[in-house]
């Protein structure tokens, strides 16, 4: 058990070091505004893309088995779903081969892409172990409302577009502030996707 804990601690330190090096090389970041249910991709303060999302219907937090969305600064620790068709079901970070159509009745699954997050602060340190992702959902009609089980849900076309621009180590800030606090004044109304 000691060896396993030591290995986990070393891997965590290595992941944080990679994040810091990667972030020093790139000023790109993701902002998720809880009150606006919106995600923005920024690069050196310039808005690259903005998308509607859904965070947890159970509120905010990081405790295990609460299904809440953690807040604070996290980073992208892994990505899954390269080149998968939109709507491909992803289970345990692997494609199942099944494709679910948008708003398929009775289907609430992870689809299209997975961007796995790891917390950088005490208030979100369990995010990785809780498998907090940014991912696609077939329940696109519900995007824009807090309806998830802790993850940040997106439309398939939006998460695919985001996935292609995101790199391991990129910072992700999940915040209670409005998105307007983070956007340059000349781009506050710019948005990608309907």
DAURZI-V669684 format. One record per residue. N is the residue number from 1. RES is the residue in one letter. PHI is phi in degrees with one decimal (NA if undefined). PSI is psi in whole degrees, -180 to 180 (999 if undefined). OMEGA is omega in whole degrees, -180 to 180 (* if undefined). Layout:
n	res	phi	psi	omega
N	RES	PHI	PSI	OMEGA
N	RES	PHI	PSI	OMEGA
This chain:
n	res	phi	psi	omega
1	X	NA	-39	180
2	X	-63.1	-43	-180
3	X	-62.4	-42	-180
4	X	-64.3	-44	179
5	X	-64.9	-40	179
6	X	-65.3	-42	178
7	X	-62.9	-44	178
8	X	-62.6	-42	179
9	X	-63.4	-42	178
10	X	-65.4	-41	178
11	X	-65.1	-39	178
12	X	-64.7	-45	178
13	X	-62.2	-43	179
14	X	-61.8	-42	179
15	X	-63.4	-41	179
16	X	-66.7	-39	178
17	X	-64.1	-43	178
18	X	-60.9	-43	179
19	X	-59.3	-46	-178
20	X	-66.0	-41	178
21	X	-66.1	-47	-179
22	X	-61.7	-43	-179
23	X	-69.4	-29	177
24	X	-68.3	-30	-180
25	X	-82.9	-21	-177
26	X	-135.0	138	178
27	X	-97.1	7	180
28	X	-70.8	145	179
29	X	-154.6	160	176
30	X	-112.1	136	175
31	X	-119.4	131	173
32	X	-117.1	116	178
33	X	-95.0	114	179
34	X	-62.2	-50	-177
35	X	-64.1	-31	-179
36	X	-90.8	-11	-175
37	X	48.6	52	-176
38	X	-137.4	145	175
39	X	-118.3	136	176
40	X	-126.3	141	172
41	X	-104.4	121	-179
42	X	-117.7	146	173
43	X	-133.0	114	-176
44	X	52.6	41	178
45	X	82.5	-7	-180
46	X	-91.7	133	180
47	X	-72.7	121	178
48	X	-97.4	-39	179
49	X	-163.0	151	179
50	X	-139.2	134	-173
51	X	-139.4	147	172
52	X	-74.0	146	-180
53	X	-138.6	177	171
54	X	-132.6	129	174
55	X	-105.6	-170	-170
56	X	-66.5	139	173
57	X	-78.4	-8	-179
58	X	-98.4	2	178
59	X	97.5	-156	-173
60	X	-114.0	146	177
61	X	155.2	178	-175
62	X	-133.0	4	-179
63	X	-69.1	146	179
64	X	-60.8	147	175
65	X	62.3	23	178
66	X	-103.2	-19	-178
67	X	60.7	31	180
68	X	-98.2	158	177
69	X	-88.6	126	178
70	X	-73.6	152	178
71	X	-115.6	166	178
72	X	107.5	-159	-177
73	X	-97.7	125	177
74	X	-127.5	-179	173
75	X	-144.9	160	179
76	X	-74.3	118	-178
77	X	-101.4	-21	179
78	X	-164.6	161	178
79	X	-135.5	141	179
80	X	-138.0	139	175
81	X	119.9	15	180
82	X	-47.2	126	171
83	X	65.6	13	178
84	X	-74.1	146	174
85	X	-64.0	149	177
86	X	-55.8	137	179
87	X	89.8	-2	178
88	X	-65.4	128	180
89	X	-72.1	132	178
90	X	-117.1	122	179
91	X	-128.1	131	-176
92	X	53.3	39	177
93	X	63.0	26	175
94	X	-133.9	146	178
95	X	-72.0	138	179
96	X	-91.0	-15	-176
97	X	95.9	-16	179
98	X	-83.9	141	175
99	X	-118.1	128	-179
100	X	-107.5	135	179
101	X	-77.8	159	178
102	X	-59.8	133	178
103	X	58.5	31	175
104	X	-60.2	131	-177
105	X	-59.7	135	175
106	X	71.6	13	-179
107	X	-113.2	114	177
108	X	-129.6	85	-174
109	X	-133.8	169	176
110	X	-84.4	129	-178
111	X	-135.0	160	167
112	X	74.9	-62	-179
113	X	-151.5	153	175
114	X	-128.6	127	172
115	X	-117.1	108	-173
116	X	-87.0	133	-176
117	X	-106.9	149	174
118	X	-130.5	134	-179
119	X	-75.4	151	177
120	X	-112.8	0	-175
121	X	-131.5	164	180
122	X	-62.1	-31	-178
123	X	-74.8	-8	179
124	X	-139.5	22	-175
125	X	-65.1	-20	-179
126	X	-92.0	-1	-174
127	X	-55.7	-44	-178
128	X	-65.9	-47	180
129	X	-65.0	-27	178
130	X	-82.9	-2	-179
131	X	58.7	52	175
132	X	-81.8	120	-177
133	X	-121.7	163	155
134	X	-101.7	123	-175
135	X	-150.6	166	176
136	X	-80.7	156	178
137	X	-137.2	144	173
138	X	-75.7	-17	-178
139	X	-82.5	59	-174
140	X	-67.7	-25	179
141	X	-65.6	-19	-177
142	X	-96.8	-4	179
143	X	-62.0	140	-178
144	X	103.0	-7	177
145	X	-123.1	150	177
146	X	-74.1	99	-176
147	X	-133.0	3	-174
148	X	-84.1	-180	177
149	X	-107.4	35	177
150	X	119.3	-33	-179
151	X	-77.2	173	173
152	X	-102.1	112	-177
153	X	-94.1	147	178
154	X	-138.4	161	169
155	X	-63.9	149	-179
156	X	-56.0	-49	-177
157	X	-62.9	-33	-179
158	X	-73.2	-44	-179
159	X	-68.8	-31	176
160	X	-66.4	-44	178
161	X	-62.7	-43	179
162	X	-64.9	-46	-177
163	X	-52.7	-42	-178
164	X	-69.3	-15	-179
165	X	-105.7	-9	-174
166	X	-94.7	143	177
167	X	-125.1	157	177
168	X	-59.2	133	-180
169	X	97.1	-12	-179
170	X	-62.5	136	179
171	X	-73.2	143	176
172	X	-128.7	121	178
173	X	-108.1	120	175
174	X	-105.6	120	-166
175	X	-136.4	157	173
176	X	-88.0	-2	179
177	X	-80.3	154	175
178	X	-70.6	153	-179
179	X	-60.1	-31	-179
180	X	-58.9	-24	178
181	X	-68.0	-19	-174
182	X	-109.0	-18	-174
183	X	-90.2	144	173
184	X	-62.1	145	-175
185	X	-56.4	-36	-177
186	X	-77.9	-7	-179
187	X	-122.4	9	-175
188	X	-59.7	-26	-179
189	X	-97.4	-5	180
190	X	-73.0	135	177
191	X	-147.1	146	175
192	X	-100.5	137	178
193	X	79.5	151	179
194	X	-74.2	999	*
